[in-house]
Amino acid sequence: MENEKKEYLSGSSLERILRAGYFAVTGELGPPQNANPEVVRKKAKVLKGNCDAVNITDNQTAIVRMSSIGAGILAEQEGLEPIIQMTCRDRNRLAIQSDLLGAYALGMRNLLCLTGDHQAFGNHPTSKNVFDIDSLQLVKAVADMRDEKKFMSGDEFKSSEPRFLVGAAAAPFADPLDFRPYRLAKKIEAGANFIQTQLVYDLDAFEIYMKKVRELGLHEKAYILAGVGPLKSPMMAKYMKNNVPGILVPDELIERMTEAGAEWKGKKKKDMTKEEKRARSKAWKAEGIKICIDLVKDMQKIEGIAGVHIMAIEWESAVKEIVEGAGLYPRPVVEA
């Protein structure tokens, strides 16, 4: 990578695996809407050994949850390396920089910089957002804290600066489509070391995106992890296709999911027994995992893709099946 130094930027396990040339696997861990640490510990135990690091979401979908830093510490105590998410929605630049200093002091070494879902979609819609800076400015700020040893104000660090592996998100299929590779270029130029994309189901469309990414040489400047996730039902696939901006779900995948439940075709849910509902759900989920495995295998063939980011929130048990099915288990260990 052109933006690398000989020494590690953060020394995180994720960075060592990416630098060594292994196909990386990251996952997601959603903190609970309560203060129970066992929720995080239980999820961490399921994900440990199947991912190189996991995103700890930051008030995901604008709903109040345990803090990403607090949950990240709990995950690390279970031997699972966290990627702390930091959104611009809830904090101004003072709070962001303060939280980052605290996170680093507590052992966090990976950071994903996000704008954050608008609060109107969450459970406190009348709350005031902040958006003092955006995700692009946040990437630049964190990279400058590490590399230039400066706060956003320009003041210099008198002692230990926070050294994070800086991540950013990319939405390959958001409008306007032609602008997406250039938006990615801006984040990498600002200092992003790794990129996690939005969910990808349409490989043909993704290949077109990646072709432009390669033409711009972006795959040589940052590690790009393609977002994948298991579908739970054909209804979920149809909903994402029709209602979630920036996600393309090919009809053939919807048909695969539908055929997985063909045995119960024509039966209304109200007319099915509990056993039949469970069996149909199990069949759909099994097919969703198979589809995800196929996608991960295909991602390994795309030039410029350094790994996958598996989004299976509240379905952490699926990650192990996906990683094993794609031939990516056991995960490598790279010593510091």
MODA-V590817 format. One record per pair of residues at least 12 apart in sequence whose ideal C-beta (glycine too) atoms are under 6 Angstrom apart, sorted by sequence separation. I is the first residue (numbers start at 1). GAP is how many residues later the second one is. D is the distance in Angstrom with one decimal. If there is no record, write none. Layout:
I,GAP,D + I,GAP,D
This chain:
56,12,4.4 + 72,12,5.0 + 149,12,4.7 + 237,12,5.3 + 296,12,5.3 + 29,14,5.1 + 170,14,5.0 + 56,15,4.9 + 69,15,6.0 + 56,16,4.4 + 68,16,5.1 + 145,16,5.8 + 238,16,6.0 + 264,16,4.8 + 68,17,5.1 + 145,17,5.6 + 146,17,4.9 + 237,17,4.7 + 84,19,5.6 + 115,19,5.7 + 168,19,4.3 + 261,19,4.8 + 27,20,5.4 + 115,20,4.5 + 234,20,5.7 + 237,20,5.2 + 114,21,5.5 + 113,22,5.1 + 142,22,5.8 + 261,22,5.5 + 143,23,5.4 + 234,23,4.0 + 260,23,4.8 + 261,23,5.5 + 27,24,4.0 + 84,24,5.0 + 142,24,5.1 + 168,24,4.0 + 234,24,4.5 + 260,24,5.4 + 26,25,5.7 + 29,25,4.7 + 113,25,4.2 + 166,25,5.6 + 170,25,5.1 + 172,25,5.7 + 25,26,5.2 + 56,26,4.9 + 113,26,4.8 + 166,26,5.5 + 200,26,5.3 + 231,26,5.8 + 25,27,5.6 + 26,27,5.2 + 27,27,4.5 + 28,27,4.6 + 29,27,5.6 + 30,27,5.1 + 58,27,4.0 + 83,27,4.1 + 84,27,5.3 + 85,27,4.8 + 86,27,5.9 + 87,27,4.8 + 88,27,5.3 + 89,27,3.2 + 139,27,5.9 + 166,27,5.1 + 167,27,4.7 + 168,27,5.7 + 169,27,5.7 + 170,27,4.7 + 171,27,4.5 + 195,27,5.5 + 200,27,5.7 + 260,27,3.6 + 24,28,5.2 + 53,28,4.2 + 55,28,4.8 + 56,28,5.6 + 57,28,5.4 + 88,28,5.8 + 165,28,5.3 + 194,28,6.0 + 199,28,4.8 + 58,29,4.8 + 83,29,5.4 + 85,29,5.8 + 87,29,3.0 + 139,29,5.3 + 193,29,5.8 + 194,29,4.3 + 195,29,4.8 + 196,29,4.9 + 197,29,5.3 + 198,29,5.3 + 289,29,5.7 + 293,29,5.6 + 297,29,5.4 + 30,30,5.7 + 53,30,5.0 + 55,30,5.7 + 188,30,5.6 + 192,30,5.5 + 197,30,4.4 + 199,30,5.2 + 257,30,5.7 + 292,30,5.1 + 296,30,4.0 + 40,31,4.8 + 44,31,4.4 + 48,31,5.5 + 76,31,5.9 + 181,31,4.3 + 185,31,5.7 + 33,32,5.3 + 48,32,4.7 + 181,32,5.3 + 289,32,5.2 + 293,32,3.9 + 41,33,6.0 + 45,33,5.9 + 47,33,5.8 + 73,33,5.7 + 185,33,5.8 + 188,33,5.1 + 293,33,5.1 + 31,34,4.5 + 32,34,5.7 + 40,34,4.3 + 44,34,3.9 + 69,34,4.9 + 184,34,5.9 + 188,34,4.6 + 17,35,5.0 + 31,35,3.8 + 181,35,5.9 + 44,36,4.4 + 72,36,5.6 + 37,37,5.3 + 41,37,5.6 + 172,37,4.3 + 14,38,5.1 + 92,38,5.3 + 253,38,5.9 + 14,39,4.1 + 91,39,5.9 + 93,39,5.2 + 31,40,3.9 + 89,40,5.2 + 92,40,4.0 + 93,40,5.7 + 88,43,5.5 + 205,43,5.5 + 88,45,5.5 + 88,46,5.8 + 202,46,3.9 + 139,48,5.6 + 143,48,2.6 + 198,48,5.5 + 199,48,5.4 + 201,48,4.8 + 202,48,5.3 + 88,50,5.8 + 136,50,5.9 + 140,50,4.1 + 136,51,6.0 + 139,51,4.4 + 140,51,5.7 + 233,51,4.7 + 139,52,5.3 + 201,52,5.8 + 111,53,4.2 + 139,53,5.1 + 232,53,5.7 + 136,54,5.5 + 62,55,4.6 + 110,55,4.9 + 111,55,5.8 + 112,55,4.2 + 113,55,5.4 + 114,55,5.9 + 61,56,5.4 + 232,56,5.7 + 53,57,5.7 + 55,57,6.0 + 62,57,4.7 + 231,57,3.8 + 104,58,3.6 + 230,58,4.3 + 62,59,5.2 + 63,59,4.7 + 93,59,5.3 + 230,59,5.0 + 62,60,2.7 + 63,60,4.9 + 61,61,5.9 + 101,61,5.9 + 100,62,5.4 + 230,62,4.4 + 228,64,5.5 + 228,67,5.0 + 13,68,4.9 + 228,68,5.8 + 174,72,4.0 + 173,73,5.1 + 226,73,4.8 + 171,75,4.6 + 173,75,5.2 + 226,79,5.3 + 224,80,6.0 + 228,80,5.3 + 224,81,5.8 + 224,82,5.7 + 225,82,4.4 + 226,82,5.3 + 227,82,4.9 + 228,82,5.7 + 229,82,4.0 + 230,82,5.7 + 223,83,4.0 + 225,83,5.9 + 229,83,5.9 + 225,84,4.5 + 219,85,3.1 + 230,88,4.9 + 214,90,5.2 + 213,91,6.0 + 210,92,5.7 + 210,94,5.6 + 203,95,5.6 + 14,96,5.5 + 12,97,3.8 + 12,98,5.1 + 10,99,4.4 + 196,113,4.3 + 15,150,4.7 + 10,153,5.1 + 12,153,5.2 + 10,154,5.5 + 10,155,4.2 + 9,156,5.7 + 18,205,4.8 + 2,218,5.9 + 3,218,5.4 + 2,219,5.0 + 47,269,5.5 + 50,269,5.0 + 46,270,4.4 + 50,270,4.7 + 46,271,5.8 + 43,273,5.2 + 50,273,4.9 + 23,277,5.8 + 52,279,5.9 + 24,282,6.0 + 25,282,6.0 + 24,283,3.0 + 25,283,5.9 + 26,283,4.7 + 27,283,5.0 + 28,283,5.3 + 30,283,4.6 + 23,284,5.3 + 28,285,5.2 + 18,288,5.9 + 27,292,5.3 + 25,298,5.9 + 25,303,5.8 + 22,310,4.8 + 20,314,4.8 + 17,315,6.0 + 17,317,5.4 + 16,318,3.9 + 11,325,5.9
